[in-house]
Amino acid sequence: MMAKNVRLPIKICGLTRAEDVSAAAAAGADAVGFVFYRQSPRYVNPRTAAALARHLPPFMAAVGLFVNAAEAEIEAALATVPLNLLQFHGDESPEECERWQRPYIRAARVTPEMDLPACARRFASARALLLDAFTENYGGGGRTFDWSLIPPELPLPLILSGGLTPENVGEAIRRVRPAAVDVSSGVEAATGIKDHRRMTGFIAAARAELE
């Protein structure tokens, strides 16, 4: 959990345009996410992601999001894009996440039946556990989930995702006290097109909770 007065890391996910990458950086985001899941409307191929990554300033992280990807797809992304972190949203085992010898985040789609501490223990090698709303399509769908399902302590740092917006991120941080937050559709003007004012507002609202 995030302590008071500690700078909250923020990731903007689903970037598809160079101007949005630059705007996310200018707004103060710590990381951007590139979606390598072909069924997502925010999908980018490795060549496009590599071009977008060239707009990142020094020390800003690029995260690659994968969902049950074939080995060849992950290999192509790693060979082309300077990814700092991998993010797995599918049914990947710990061994499948670890085999790339890169830092990774494990995503979990939260349901009332899910044993989140057990999930965190199973993926003990992950840098963090990212919690998202449950949908059939391996994405939060812009919906929040019941934050009361999150136990007060987890064996891994918690990244909160799922339906976050500039309007609710402050409440989310107050209630959950995550180690980081991740947003996509909540800062968009249209699917895959980021709203620069909403990105700035989201980051300002999130950071204000820890000042």
N, C-alpha and C positions, 0 to 999 in steps of 0.2 A: 504494500500500500504506500501511497505517496505521503510524505511528511509535509507539514506546513512549511512555507517559505522555501520550498525546493522547486526549481523550474520544471514545469510539467512538459515532458516530451509530447509532441503532437505530430501525427502522420496524416497527410492528405492522400487518399487512395483513389485509384481509377483515373489517373492523368492520361490524357490523350492528345493534348496540344502544347506546343512549346510555350505559348504565352501564359498558359495556366501554370506550368512548372515555374516560370519566372515569377509569377504573381504569388505562388505559394511560398517561394523562397523570400520574397520581399515582405510578406506578411509575418514571417517568423517561424514557419513550419520547420520541424527537425528532419522530416523524412517525407518522401513521396513514394507511392506504390504504383507499380505497373502490373496490370492484370494480364497474365498469360493463359487465361482460361477462355478457349474459343467460343464457348456458349454465352459468355458475358457480353453485354452491349458495350462494355468499356475495354474489350480486348484490344491489345496492341501486339504486333509481331515483334520479334527481337530487333529487327533492323530499325523499326520505328522507335522502340524504347531506347535504343542506343542513341538515336538522334535527339530524343527528348532529354536523356541523361546529360548530354553535353551542355545543357542550360542550368545544371545544378552548380551552385557555388561550392567552394571547398568546405569539407566537413558536413555537408548535407547528405543524408543517406538515401540510397536507392534500394527499394524493397521489391522483390519479385514474388508475385502471388501465383500459386499453382493449385490446381484441383485435379487430383488423380491423373497427373500428366505422365505421358510416356517418357521413358528415359531420354530418348532422342530430343524431345521438346525441351527438357530441362538442360540438357547438354548444349543445345543451340543457344538458349538464353544466356547461359553462363559464359559461353565462348564469345558472345557478342555484346552483352550489356554489363557494365561495371556494377554488379549488384553487391551491396553490403550485407543484406539479409535476405533469407528466403522465408516465405510465409506459406504454410500448407493448410488448405481449407477442405481437403477431401477426406478420404478414408486411409490415408497413408499411415503405415506403421512407424514406430520409432526408428526402426532400422532403415526404412525408406527415406525418412527425413534426415538421418545422420549420414547417409552414404556419400553425400556431396561434400562433406567436410567443410561446411560453411555454417556460420551462425544461423539459427532458424527460429521462427515463431510458430507455435502450434495454435490453430484456430479451433474453437469448439462452438457448435451451435447449441445454445442452451435450451434444455427442456426441464420440466419439473422432476423428471425421473433421473436426470443425469447426476452422476457422482463426480462433481468437479474436482475435489481433492484427489480422487483416484486417477482421474484423467491427467492431472498435473504430475502425479507421481510416475505415471506410465511414460510421460514425455519429460522426464527429469533433465534431459540434456538440452531442452529448449531454453532459449533466452527468456521467453515469456509465454503465458497463455492468453490468447486473444479471445474474448467472449463476444459472441454475436447472436442475433436473433435466429431462431430456427426457421428455415425455409427449405423447400425441396430442391432449390436451385443453387445451393451452396453459397448463399449470400444473404445478408440481413434484409434485403428488400426494402430498405429505408424504414424498417420497423424497430422499435425498442422491444426489449424483453423485460420480464419482471426482475428488477435488480435485487429484490429481496431473496432471490434464489442463490445469490452469490454468498458463500460462507465468509465469515469475517477474516479468516486466515486461509491462505493457499500456499502450497509449497513452491510456487513460482510467482514472479511478478505478474500482475494483472494488467492487461491492456483492454480498456472498455471500448466496444464498438456497437453498432446496431442502432440506427435511427437517431444518432446524435445530430443536433443542430445548434446554431448560435443561440437559440432560445432555450434549449434544455440542457446544454452541456454544463452550465454552472450547477444546476441541481444534481446532475449525474455525478459530478466530482464531489459535491458535498456529501452525497449519500454513499457512494461506493469507495471513494478515496483510491482511485486506480493509480498505477505506476505510470500510465500513459493513456492517451485517447487516440482513436482512429476514426476518421470521418470520410465519407464519400458522397452519397446522394444528398446529404444534408447541407452541402455547400455548392449545389449545382443549380445552374439556370435551366439546363436540359440534361438528359442522360449523357454523361461523358464530357459535358461542357461545364467547367467550373465558373461560379459566380465570384468574381474577385472581391466584391464587398462582403459577401457572406464568408469567404475564407478569412478575411481580415477580422470580421466580427466574431467568428468562431474562436479564433486564436486569442483575441483580446478577452472574450468572456471566459475562456478556459483558464488563462493565466491569471485573471483577476481573482479567481477563487483561492489562489495560493499566495497572494500578496499580503 
